[in-house]
Amino acid sequence: MTRKSYTIVLHPDPRRFNAERKKLTIFKPHDLQSIINVAQPNGGQLLPNEPVLEFRRRNQKQMVDLLRCLGIDPSRPDAWEKGFYLLANYHHGVGHLTWRIPRTNRNAVKWTNAADRTLLMEVATLKTTGLSEQQAIKRIVSDPQRENSFHIVNKIAVVLIPRCKMRK
């Protein structure tokens, strides 16, 4: 038997998220020999910093291409910040929002609106006799004739009596 997922992704939409993520370019590694050839014009002397500068130029071109793949205009002042956020979102889950549904016991007896109305009516009736809410609930819980009316009398005692104490 497979277990259902109890987590719902609220943001981003998983279908749109995966489609956007697939649009991103995967770049091939730079070829060292081609970098050296650019740094050594006409087969002459190797310029000292030129291989590093060429490597940085190629990286810069790839990063600008990546910003465009993300739908960001590289000329915007916040382009790098937005690009960093989107990459962090796509690859590390930054900004994702989920909601975890609490597990419930399917076999547990359910409290119904009808039982709620019956309890409120019983409490109201007992309050007319001069009892407080707390005393009325205690009397309902201790009455064996009313036990079948609510099916979960013990839960009433545990849940409702402390709430009554807090109201005073």
NUPA-80676 format. One record per residue (C-alpha): x, y, z; residue in three letters. Coordinates in steps of 0.1 Angstrom, whole numbers, padded with zeros to 4 digits, always signed. Layout:
REM NUPA-80676
XYZALA/...
This chain:
REM NUPA-80676
+0000+0000+0000MET/+0014+0034-0010THR/+0013+0063+0014ARG/-0002+0095+0003LYS/+0019+0127+0005SER/+0008+0149+0033TYR/+0027+0179+0021THR/+0013+0203-0005ILE/+0036+0227-0024VAL/+0021+0261-0023LEU/+0048+0280-0041HIS/+0062+0276-0068PRO/+0038+0256-0089ASP/+0056+0223-0096PRO/+0047+0221-0133ARG/+0057+0256-0140ARG/+0088+0253-0118PHE/+0101+0222-0137ASN/+0094+0238-0171ALA/+0113+0269-0162GLU/+0142+0249-0148ARG/+0145+0229-0180LYS/+0150+0261-0200LYS/+0183+0268-0183LEU/+0214+0262-0204THR/+0240+0236-0193ILE/+0273+0250-0204PHE/+0302+0228-0217LYS/+0335+0233-0199PRO/+0360+0257-0214HIS/+0388+0243-0235ASP/+0421+0252-0219LEU/+0440+0250-0252GLN/+0417+0276-0269SER/+0421+0299-0239ILE/+0459+0296-0242ILE/+0457+0302-0280ASN/+0438+0334-0275VAL/+0464+0345-0249ALA/+0493+0337-0273GLN/+0486+0358-0304PRO/+0502+0346-0336ASN/+0520+0318-0318GLY/+0542+0343-0301GLY/+0550+0351-0265GLN/+0524+0341-0239LEU/+0511+0372-0223LEU/+0512+0369-0185PRO/+0476+0376-0174ASN/+0459+0370-0207GLU/+0448+0334-0200PRO/+0431+0344-0168VAL/+0414+0374-0184LEU/+0402+0353-0213GLU/+0388+0327-0189PHE/+0370+0355-0170ARG/+0356+0370-0203ARG/+0342+0336-0212ARG/+0327+0331-0177ASN/+0311+0365-0179GLN/+0295+0357-0213LYS/+0281+0324-0199GLN/+0267+0342-0169MET/+0250+0369-0191VAL/+0235+0341-0212ASP/+0223+0324-0181LEU/+0206+0356-0169LEU/+0188+0358-0203ARG/+0177+0322-0199CYS/+0162+0332-0166LEU/+0143+0359-0183GLY/+0163+0387-0167ILE/+0177+0417-0186ASP/+0214+0418-0177PRO/+0214+0457-0180SER/+0191+0460-0150ARG/+0208+0472-0118PRO/+0194+0443-0098ASP/+0200+0416-0125ALA/+0226+0397-0105TRP/+0205+0397-0073GLU/+0175+0384-0092LYS/+0195+0358-0110GLY/+0211+0346-0078PHE/+0177+0343-0062TYR/+0162+0323-0091LEU/+0192+0299-0092LEU/+0189+0295-0055ALA/+0152+0289-0059ASN/+0157+0263-0087TYR/+0186+0244-0073HIS/+0184+0248-0035HIS/+0147+0253-0027GLY/+0151+0289-0015VAL/+0117+0306-0014GLY/+0097+0273-0016HIS/+0065+0272+0005LEU/+0047+0240+0016THR/+0019+0231+0038TRP/+0020+0199+0058ARG/-0014+0183+0064ILE/-0016+0168+0099PRO/-0021+0131+0099ARG/-0054+0119+0113THR/-0066+0086+0125ASN/-0092+0075+0100ARG/-0107+0050+0125ASN/-0113+0076+0151ALA/-0149+0086+0159VAL/-0156+0120+0143LYS/-0172+0149+0162TRP/-0201+0161+0141THR/-0220+0194+0139ASN/-0251+0176+0152ALA/-0232+0165+0183ALA/-0219+0200+0187ASP/-0254+0214+0185ARG/-0267+0188+0209THR/-0240+0196+0234LEU/-0246+0234+0232LEU/-0284+0228+0237MET/-0277+0205+0267GLU/-0253+0231+0283VAL/-0278+0259+0276ALA/-0306+0239+0293THR/-0285+0231+0323LEU/-0274+0268+0326LYS/-0310+0278+0330THR/-0311+0257+0362THR/-0283+0279+0376GLY/-0252+0258+0367LEU/-0221+0274+0352SER/-0208+0261+0318GLU/-0181+0241+0336GLN/-0206+0225+0359GLN/-0230+0218+0331ALA/-0203+0200+0311ILE/-0192+0180+0341LYS/-0228+0169+0347ARG/-0231+0159+0310ILE/-0199+0139+0311VAL/-0208+0121+0343SER/-0243+0112+0332ASP/-0244+0076+0318PRO/-0277+0082+0300GLN/-0261+0109+0278ARG/-0230+0089+0270GLU/-0245+0075+0238ASN/-0256+0110+0227SER/-0220+0121+0221PHE/-0200+0089+0215HIS/-0168+0106+0227ILE/-0177+0118+0261VAL/-0141+0115+0274ASN/-0129+0139+0248LYS/-0155+0164+0258ILE/-0142+0163+0294ALA/-0106+0167+0283VAL/-0111+0194+0257VAL/-0140+0215+0269LEU/-0136+0217+0307ILE/-0101+0234+0305PRO/-0115+0260+0281ARG/-0143+0268+0305CYS/-0117+0274+0333LYS/-0099+0299+0311MET/-0129+0320+0305ARG/-0132+0331+0342LYS/
